[in-house]
């Protein structure tokens, strides 16, 4: 129903020095477009507020929040903000289009598989970026597979629309597992890190029987890696911060390297 009230910005529409190429997709508060600089030809991403958001909330706060986070982070692995403004009475901003492919595409379209060691190495890359975000006082809160890109040997992170300031844990308020990624503490990003590792590890999994089993039963991984993921999922204690998770990842990776070299 909401989509019926939303007029698409058309291909060729000009917003200052950029023109719309295509609609990339719609999120809960914004619609993203592929845009191109009319003089240089450089591509970028434009995100605008979905019109219905203007009726029910302070729409500029969504724009201000995401742009403020990215401007403060100012990191080459996160998008750079180019401009923000209002077009056709709708707030928008334009940011760098990050290079890379999603791991979903790499695995399901290109047939890429990841060993336990490769998964740990990628986990180390990701947790380092999580540490950068957390040290700036923010959490991402949306580190799903589509928002983690692989580009020429490095990980890029996109879509900071749900990012917010870190809040303290409230142990008196129990959460369901599905709520972990949306809570406003550092543990939400660590929970997402656990899902990222599992996603990679399952790329090389081959079912041996029909019945569905838990990931702990299905995946042939070391006890240390299994314990790490359980801790990220808070099944067996939890990490207090990203630095603890990083140190554990590094220790497991080092131990596996030493075993291989013996």
N, C-alpha and C positions, 0 to 999 in steps of 0.2 A: 504493500500500500504506500509506504513512504517513498519508494522509488518512483511512483507515478507523479509525485510533486517535484521531482528533481530533474531539471533541464540540464542535459549534458553540455559541457563546453565543447564546441565543435572543432574538428581538425582545421587548422588555419587561424583560429582565434589568436589575436595578439595581446599579450600582457607585457607592456613595456618592451623590452628587447627580446622577448621570447615568444614563440608561437607553439600552439598545441599540436602535437603529432598524433597522440592516441591516448585513450583512457587505459590506465594500468590496472585499476581495481578500486573497490570501495571497502572502507573499514567502518568501524563503529561511529567515528566522528568525521572522518575525512574521505575524500575521493582523490586518488593520485593520478597524475597525467605525465606522460612522456612529453617533454617540451624540448625545443631546440633554439639556441641563440640565433637570431636572424642574420647576424653579421659573421660570427665565427663558425657557425654550424655545430658548436659544441652542444651535446645533449645534457639535460638536467631533469630533475623530477619536481613537479609542482604538486603541492598538496593543498586542497581547499577544504573549507568547512562544508559539510553537507547541509543544504538549506534548512532542513527541519530542525537542526541543532540551534539555528538562530532564533527559533520560536520558543524553545524551552530552556535555554541556558545562555550564559555569557560566552558567546562563541569565540571571542578574541582570546579567552584564557587558554583555549586549546592550542592556538597558534603561538601565543606568547610562551607557553610552557615548553613546547617542543623546541622552539627556536632558542630559548634561553639556555636549555640544557646543552644543546649542541654547540652553541657559541661559547659556553663556559668550558666544555670538554676540549674543544679545539684540537682534535686528534686526527691524524691521517687515516685511521681505520674506521672513522665515523664520518657521516656526510658533513660537508661544509655548507653553511647557510649563505645564499647569494643575496636574497632580498625578501621582503614581506610587504604586503599591502592589501588593498581591497580592489576587486574587479567585479563588475556587474553586481555591486552591493554585497559581495561575498568575500570574507577574509581568506587570504592564501599566503603561502610562502614558497619560495623556490630554493632547492638545495642541490648539491652535487649528486650526480648519478654514480653510485659506487660500482666499481667493476666486480665481476664474479658471478658464479653460478651457485644455486642452492644445492645443498647436499642431497636433497630429494631428487633433483634432476640428475646429479652425478650418479646416484645409485640406481634409480629406476629407469632413466632414459639412456644412460651411458654404460650401465652395468658395472660401475665401480664398486669394489668391495674393500673393506678396511679390516686389517688385522687388529688384534688387541693392542700391539705396540703402536700402530698408526693411530688408533683411536685415542690412546693416551696422549700421544704427541699433539693431536688436534685439541684435546681437552686442555692441555697446558696452554696452548695458544689462546683458547677462548677464556680461560680463567684469568690470564694476564690482562685481557681487555676488561673483564669484569672488575678486576682490581682497580683499573684506571677509573672506571665509572664510580665505584664505591668510594675511592679516595677523594673524589670531587664532591662527595656527599649525596650522590644520587643512586638510584637503582633503576634498571631498565624495565623490568616487569613483563617483558614480552619476548623473551629469548627463545621463540619457537624456531623450528627448522627453517621456515621461509625467510626469517630475518637474519640468518647467519650465512654469509657468502664466502666462497672460496675463490681467490683470485691470485694466480701466479705465486702460489706458495704461502699466501697469507690469508688470514680470516678478516673479513670486514663485517661490521654490524650495522644494520639499518633499522628504521622505524622506532623512533624514540617517543612515539605518541603517548605511551602509558607511563613514561619515566616520571619519577617523583623523588622528592627528598626522602632520605632514609629515616624511618621511624624505628623506635625500639620495639623489641618483642613484647607481646602481652601474653604470658603463659596461661593466664586465666581464661583466655578466649580460645577454645578449641577450634581447629580448622579441619575441613575435609581436604583430602588430597587434591581435589580439583581446584581448591582455593589457594593452594600454596604459591602458585606462580603469580597471583594477583595481590598477595599481601605486600605491605609496604616496608618490608625488612630485607636485609641482605640475603636472607635464606631463600627468598623467592627466586633470585637469580641462580643460586646454587642448586636449587631443585631443578631448574631448567637445564643446568649443566649436566645433571644426572640423566635427564631425558635425551640430551644430545649424545652422550656417550653410548647409551643403550641403542639409539637409532643407528649409530655407526657400527656397533658390534653386531647388530642383527643383519647387517649387509652381507656378512659371510656365514650366516646361519643357514643350515640345510635341515629341514624337518626330517626326523627319522621315524615318527609315528603320527597317527592321526589326532590323537587326543591332545587337547590344549593343556599346556603346562605353564608354570610361572617362568619368568625370565631367568630366575636362579637355577631352575632345572634345565632349561633349554640351552643356555649359553655355556660353552666350554671355555671358561675364563679362569684366571688365577684367583685364589681366595682373597688376595689383597685387593684386586680390582673389584671383586664382588663386594667386599666390605666397604670400599670407597663409595660405590654406587648406593649401597644401602644407607650409608651415612648421609649422602647427598639427598636421599629420599626421606631421611629422618626415621628410617626403620630401625636403626641401631645407633642411637645417639645422633648428634648433628655437629656440623662445623659451625663455629661461632662467627667466622668471617671467611672471605675469599682467600686470604693469605694462608689459613690453615689448610684449605682444600688444595691450594697450589703446592704447599710443602708435601702433602700426602701424595699428590700426583707425581711430583718430582722423585720422591723416594721410591715409589713403585716402579717408575720408569727406569731409574738407576739400577734397582735390584734386578729387573728383567734383562737389562743390558749386561750386567755382570754374569748372570747365569748363562746367557747366550755365549759369552766369550770364554767360559770355563772349558 
